[in-house]
């Protein structure tokens, strides 16, 4: 019987909870540059490199929209806001934002501040 010797090499890169590689901006830049010169389809290139096709296409889209320079998405900013003055349901103030978000409360100034924060 023939035996096969194998060696497992662990990629030291960052991984998500499911064990998938997490690539940084520089690695995505490198991959996109390699793709440009590969002559492969996007799907074939992703299979060869072991990256998610949809994520790769998203990075290509960012590059195209920005004219070639791609940055990682900006993380969301959070502001702490405390609304006081009774229950929201019995207060009588309601603000409907253009995206369909509805804010209810009893303090007009706090609701206006919250609406400004949500739009910025």
Number of C-alpha atoms within 10 A of each C-alpha: 2 3 5 4 4 6 5 5 6 6 8 7 10 11 12 8 6 6 8 13 16 11 14 12 13 12 11 19 19 11 18 19 11 13 17 13 8 11 10 13 11 18 14 13 20 19 12 10 10 11 18 13 14 12 12 18 15 11 20 18 14 17 16 12 11 11 9 12 10 18 15 11 9 6 6 5 7 8 8 5 11 7 15 11 9 11 12 16 11 10 13 11 14 15 15 11 12 8 7 8 10 11 15 17 20 19 16 14 10 15 19 13 11 17 17 10 13 12 9 6
